[in-house]
Amino acid sequence: MNRFLVYLVLAATLVLTACRATAPKEAPPASSSASAKPAKSLPKIVAFGDSLTAGLGLPLASSYPALLQKKLDADGFAYEVVNAGVSGDTTAGGVRRIDWALDGDVKIVILELGANDILRGQAADTMRENLADIIKRAKQHGAAVLLAGMEAPTSLGIEYRKSVHDAFPSLAREYNLSLIPFFLDGVAGIESLNQRDGIHPNEDGTKIVVETVYRSLQPMLEKPVRSTS
């Protein structure tokens, strides 16, 4: 399946997802730690996004934040990964709930939003402004941001697709962020790696998403200093 067709299918499916579940306008839903309650307080990595982050259609333990937690633990990184994904969320919804998501010792925010804005035909400039607002608030809190790029379907036209495509790297340059060029790289359009909707990764696909995220995340991490006493 060519990449353009993948985006077209992505549009149709995520529109239905957005109709079923939208981000709250006031009180946000409870997020969940991707691991068991840590024995001591750990710095947090907040996975902040929509259904692709929430793990729609998967057991919570198979969502990408949960698998990322296991990978960090195995590699000796002492962080608590928080799943702050909300199915159907938009960048505007993200602006409304980012301050709440930054509660505690948040060191890194993995920002995966924009797909639902695109599918609703939201102006790319407005989407970009909302993402910039989220980024600035995270930075004001002292958190680094890892930005996940998205793409627009071919049905929305060449100019719109280009404006969306350009928005993510331009934000990364402006705010000096690490960037994941395409969150679903290596998964989108591959039937065996997706659920029956053809869009949301299955458990095998989610493992690839974790590797994609981890490649960009790892240079941002600090390993705990081992005591010599």
VENPE-V300550 format. One record per backbone hydrogen bond with DSSP energy under -1.0 kcal/mol. CO is the residue of the C=O (numbers start at 1). NH is the residue of the N-H. E is the energy in kcal/mol with one decimal. If there is no record, write none. Layout:
# VENPE-V300550
CO	NH	E
CO	NH	E
This chain:
# VENPE-V300550
2	6	-1.8
3	7	-1.9
4	8	-1.7
5	9	-2.5
6	10	-2.5
7	11	-2.1
8	12	-1.7
9	13	-2.1
10	14	-2.5
11	15	-1.7
12	16	-1.2
13	17	-1.9
14	18	-2.7
15	19	-1.9
16	20	-1.5
17	21	-1.9
32	83	-3.6
43	80	-2.5
44	107	-2.7
44	108	-1.5
45	82	-2.9
46	110	-2.7
47	84	-2.6
48	112	-3.0
49	86	-2.2
50	53	-1.0
50	54	-2.8
51	55	-1.8
51	56	-1.9
55	58	-2.4
59	62	-2.3
60	63	-1.4
63	67	-2.2
64	68	-2.5
65	69	-2.1
66	70	-1.7
67	71	-2.0
68	72	-2.6
69	73	-2.5
70	74	-2.3
71	75	-1.7
72	77	-2.8
73	76	-1.2
77	79	-1.2
80	45	-2.4
81	34	-3.8
82	47	-2.8
82	84	-1.0
83	32	-1.8
86	89	-2.0
90	94	-2.1
91	95	-2.1
92	96	-1.6
93	97	-1.2
94	98	-1.4
97	101	-1.9
98	102	-1.3
100	103	-1.4
104	106	-1.9
105	44	-3.2
107	144	-3.0
108	46	-2.7
109	146	-2.8
110	48	-2.3
111	148	-2.7
114	118	-2.3
115	119	-2.1
116	120	-1.2
117	122	-2.7
118	121	-1.5
123	127	-2.3
124	128	-2.7
125	129	-2.3
126	130	-2.3
127	131	-2.5
128	132	-2.6
129	133	-2.1
130	134	-2.3
131	135	-2.7
132	136	-2.7
133	137	-2.2
134	138	-2.3
135	139	-2.5
136	140	-2.4
137	141	-1.5
138	143	-2.6
139	142	-1.1
144	109	-2.7
146	111	-2.4
147	180	-3.2
149	183	-1.8
153	156	-1.6
154	157	-1.9
157	161	-2.4
158	162	-2.4
159	163	-2.3
160	164	-2.4
161	165	-2.7
162	166	-2.6
163	167	-1.1
166	170	-1.9
167	171	-2.0
168	172	-2.3
169	173	-2.2
170	174	-2.6
171	175	-2.5
172	177	-2.4
178	147	-2.4
180	149	-3.5
182	185	-1.8
184	187	-2.3
184	188	-2.4
187	190	-2.0
190	193	-1.9
191	194	-1.4
193	202	-1.9
195	198	-2.3
200	195	-3.1
202	206	-2.8
203	207	-1.3
204	208	-1.1
205	209	-2.1
206	210	-2.4
207	211	-1.6
208	212	-2.3
209	213	-2.7
210	214	-2.9
211	215	-1.9
213	217	-2.2
214	218	-2.9
217	220	-2.2
218	221	-1.7
